[in-house]
Structures are given as structure tokens and as C-alpha cells.
């Protein structure tokens, strides 16, 4: 138990959150922590790209509408760089048409705010499976 | 005698005495010559009394010449007092009526005893002159000699009397002649005097005539000078209508020389051909009946010049007061200019009246000192007051809406005091209860020492009604715009609400998980719970803003902090702007004074400008989509907001059209944004305009006045919304 705990802490996969909304940046890390992830938050796509966490990030929770570079822009940029990080898009928009488009372009999931903890957990699980597949 | 020596010596003496007496008697006429009958008789009786020693002698004259009858009586002196003469004559005439042939009749002595012998002696050939009576008491009376003496005396008396009568007659005739001469002389003198007077009068008359003649000449000269120098044409005609006078003004006006037209018929010269027949008829009527219809009036007619050109004249005809055949003077004046001026004036007046009618503007003048008010016709129509009514403030007052009467009167009083310009809008109430809005503009005219206002009154009822209707339409339009915006913005609004909702859900989930852990992570749960509350407030805040922005309500005026209002709009629009990759740079001035206005409407304008700016940059990829929103206090103490983009801009010539309703450059826009925005700003007494930048893009700006000092600022309540930070 102790060991597992330690191991989990040590091996906690890093989930990066990019969102300009403060509520999201404040609330998500705690929930991710409860799920057993390590979490880092970024205000913008540019900030994330400039950080040293891109390589460590096992899953990216990415807001679609961002000041400056948008979520999909970041997705394209990462793909261009060859860094295939599984991405869960989140959006406050109610436009349901964006979801299939994003999934088509390789997103794990697209969650509409407000989303439930279980929906997020499922998406995260899927993301990790995808990450493991790509790592293999 | 000597042959009869026997005669007694007494007898001789007696005879001698008798002869003496006879001679004496015969001498009497010499004494009488030139005397009057009474003088003759007096001397005769005195002589008889003395010669014949009579006791009584009397004489009675009948038919005295031009004199009263004469009766004279002599009585001997010794006989004492004498009875009245007429008694004696009466007695004598009694006895003569008896038989006069029985002479001498004895008579009773009237004066004593016994009888008296009486001898009557007739005077004149037939006694026609009268009678002399001689009487004596002696019985022998008369003796022969005495009878002779008496008869001689009677003859002498007759002759004397005849002469006296003749003389008297001659005198009378002479006197009459004299009188006639005197009378005639007097008559002649009178006649002479009258003649003199007449001569004098005649001279006077002649002098007067000469004077009159001189004056007449002078007057003629003067009259000629007047006629010659008169500006009016003076044309005289005789009773046949031929011209007898034609003054220089007439020569000038009609183009005829005087000598050309004198004697010519009027109808053949200056009368227009179209009127000649009428003139001839009129003249014929005059000749037949003496009736002249055109006398003493000013009439207008058409005349013709020598060159055939027709022109209007004013004509007055008078008849020359003269005994001879009637003649007439015509005074003519070329009124071409006046006619044209009149026509122009009429046209101008009609034009003005029509313009006033069309524009519903009436004009007036008001002499302040006398309160004399003059109205144009249209003004009577606007007030619905009878055209003939005398306009007074009292009358005007009856038409003014009772609620506006005091304002009206205040303005009048102020104008009366200081002569300031008047600009005033007030309502009228018609007798039927209809309400009219009128706008009055007036200013004083200082031309004539006294204060006089000249002004215009416009019936703006329709405008006011349409303004109200327009305002309502705009309000509705603005609501449509809002609803449209709502449709377009739904996504971003949902986005705005969903952000805090997302936080709430996540925090709440985390909280539950933390509490469910073993051991429960209470501190973490508390933290997440706090964040939940904060996000809940944040969501609520968004809802409040939305309700304010999209609820349709009447505009309210309050004190608005424009910066605060802009921050709220930015908060609402930020995510949309970010989505459009617009980089918003607010430069809001510190200490910006509040403005008076409708907060939500002003926010709509700001929102509209931000959205337009964002849209204008949606296709720009070669440069950052910078959007500057700036507030400042301008030089005129007005608060100015400007929104500057770097978008596609617009063609300079399109600047005017930008603000028209339904003008749009956007495919999906409705184009009412800017027009509604402008009307909102104008209602805030402000101005909204657009200007191309020096670089790319456009700057939209509006400026509105600061809140007036007097306005109570109860609007601060709405100007501060609870913020998330405060609640946290």
C-alpha cells in the first residue's frame, strides 16, 4: 500500500492543462490529483510550448478558444513537431459540431464545460491507453 | 259946388271930408301892396271905423286863398267890453240869411239898447269873397256919402283882396316852384352822388378785374409751368375727344410730339387699339346723355406708344369746370414698373404664404411698447383664430396649453425686459381639445428705436409625433438589434457562463472525492468548496450582466461611470474577441467624470463598436489584430470614447452611409448596429463618428457631455456590480 502509494507518486503521469480561464486552472489540478495524476497548468499555448514540460506530458487537457494560439493551433504545432501527446479538448462553447471535427483530427475527446469528473476520468483513461499504445 | 251956394257950409264940410275919405280909401291899395288879405282887411276896417264913426265893423272872408277863413270884428272903443267876435258874426249871418234885399235891416243892438243900422257890403263881383258889415246906432246911417264910401271901400277891398289873393297865389306858386326846385335839386344831388358812387365802384371793379386778370395770367403761367414740369402725363381733350393739351411728360411717355397730337382724336393716338371701340362708345354715350362713367376715379388701362408698344397706365379723368363746352383732363402715369413690382410682390407674397402653409410656419411681429401684434395668415391657421380677430396676448393665452401657459408668460416677460432672443417650444390646445406643438424663434429688430420682435412659429406637431414614433421604432429596432446580437453571441454567452459552471462542477467533484478519502482530506475539501462558491458567484455575475443587456426596458437616465460600463462590456466580449484572435488594449482614463445616460444603451453602443472592430479584422492575418479602446476627457468637457482597429477599413466616401440603418459590409450582419448606436448617442446629446486611421483601419468615436451638476447620482447603485474578487 505504502509502496504503491509511493510508486504512484513517483510515477504519477503528468497531465498539462492549458486554459485561459482561471476557474479551470484552479479547480482541475486538485481533481487530477485525486485521480492520481500530477498536473501543471498553463495560461496559453505559447506558455506551454515554451515550458520544459512538453516532453513529460502524458496527456494534454486543452481549451479550444485561447488568446493568441488556439487549442487546435497547438495540436497542429505539436503534430508538426512530432510530439504526439494525447489531447482532451475542453470548451465552454455549445457548438456541438466542433467535436467530430476535432476527434477526426486525432483528439482523444472533446468535453463541453461543465463536464463531470467521471467523463474526465474516462477520457483520461482513454488518453493513457493511447499514450501507452504510441509508446509501445 | 260953387253953383250950389245954397248948400250949407256943414254940408260942404261933410262932402269935403267924404272926398278926403274917398281919396284915403282909394290910396289904400298902395298901402296894401304886397300885404296879405288879413292885413288888407285890418287896415280897411280901421279906416271905415274912423271915417264913418261906426259902432261896429266886421268882415268875413270866404274861400281865402290857401288860408283859414278870416273873420275880423271892430267895435267902437267907447262901447266897453266886446262880445266874442264869432257871436257877432253868427248874429250877423243869421240876419243875412233872411231876405238880403231888405237892406239895411234893423238889428237888435247886441251891445246896448235900441236897434242898429247895418250895411253889408259884398266882396268880389258876386260876393264870392265874403262880406263886410258896417253898423252904427245912428238912425241916419248910412247916409248917401257914407254908402258911397262903403261901396268904394268894398271895391277897394275886393281889389286889394284880389291882389292879395293873386299875390298869395303867386307866392304859393313861387314857393311851390321853389320847393320843386329844391326837391329836384336834392334829387339831382342824390342822383349825382349815386352816380359818383357807381363810378367809384366801377373803377374798383375794373381795378379788381385788372388784378384778377394779372393773377389769372400769373396763374396761367404757373399752371403752364406745373403742367410742363409734371411727372405725370397731362392730356386734355375737348368735348369731341380731340386733344387740346399734351404736356412734356406725355410727350416723353407716349413718344409723340405735342404738335403731332394736338387736335388729333384721343382714340386715334394713345388709346390702345383694343380699347378704342369702347372709348368711342363711351364718348358717344357722353355726347348723347352727358353721362361719364370714368370721371373722378383712378382706373388702370392699357395705353399705346407712338411706336405701337402697349403698356399699363393709371388714369384719372376730371372734367374741367368751365362754362363752355365741356372738356376733360386726363392724368396718366406709366405704371409698368409698379405693375411689375406689384406682380412680383404678389408672387412673392403668394410664395411666402404657400411656403408658410407648406412648412407650417407662421410669422409675427410684436411691438413691445404697445403690444401691437401682427400675424401672418398661416399663424391664424395654426392657432385656429379668425383672420379678422385682433391679436392680443390674452387671445393667444386662450389657445396655450394650461400646463405651458406659465412658461410662455415667463418668456414674454423676460423678452419684454431684456429684448433677448426667444427660442421656445410649447403646446397649444385647440377648442376641440386637440394638442399642437409649436416651436417659436424670435429676435429683436433694432431698426426703429422701439423694441420690436420679429419671429416665426412652426407647427412641429407632426415632427413631434413622428419623433415619438421614431423613438419608439428605434427602441424596437434597438431591441431587434439586441436580440440579433443575442443570437450571434449565444455561443460566447454560453461560453461565459460555462466557464464558471465548469469550475463549480470540477471543484464540487473534487470536494466529494476528498471527503470520501480515508482519511478525508478536509482542508482540500474546504478549499475546493470555497472555489465552488466563488465560481458560483462568477456565474451569477454573468447572468446579471446578460439580464441587464438583453432585457427590454425603457431607457433610464442615471449617472454612469463610462469606464466601469466599458469594463463590463469587455468582460462579456473578451472570450469572443480572443476567439477572433483580437488583442484588446484598454486605455481607460483615470478620474473620468460620470456622464448622464442610460447605462445599458451606452454599453450596447460599446459592444457594437467592439464587435464591428473585431469583425473588420477577421480576415487580417498579416498583422496583429490590435484593438484599442480608449476613454478620455476632451477639450470641451465631454467624455470621449474611441475604438481603433487595424481592419479592412472603409472607403472615405462611405463614411456618411455607415450610420444609415441597414448599411452593412458584412455578409451576416443586419446593418442596424451603427444607426441604432448613433441614435442612442444623439439622445445622449452626443455625437458618434468614424474616421479612417493614418495606418490601416478605422477609429469609431463618440463623445457625450459630462453629467450636469444638478443631476442627482442615484445611478451609482447600478454602476458597480459585485465582482468575483470581492466575493472571494
Interface residues (C-beta under 8 A of the other chain):
Chain A: X20 X21 X23 X24 X26 X27 X28 X30 X31 X34 X65 X66 X67 X68 X70 X90 X91 X92 X93 X94 X95 X112 X113 X114 X115 X116 X117 X120
Chain B: X490 X491 X494 X495 X496 X497 X498 X499 X500 X501 X502 X503 X504 X505 X506 X507 X509 X510 X513 X514 X517 X524 X527 X528 X531 X534 X535 X538 X575 X578 X579 X581 X583
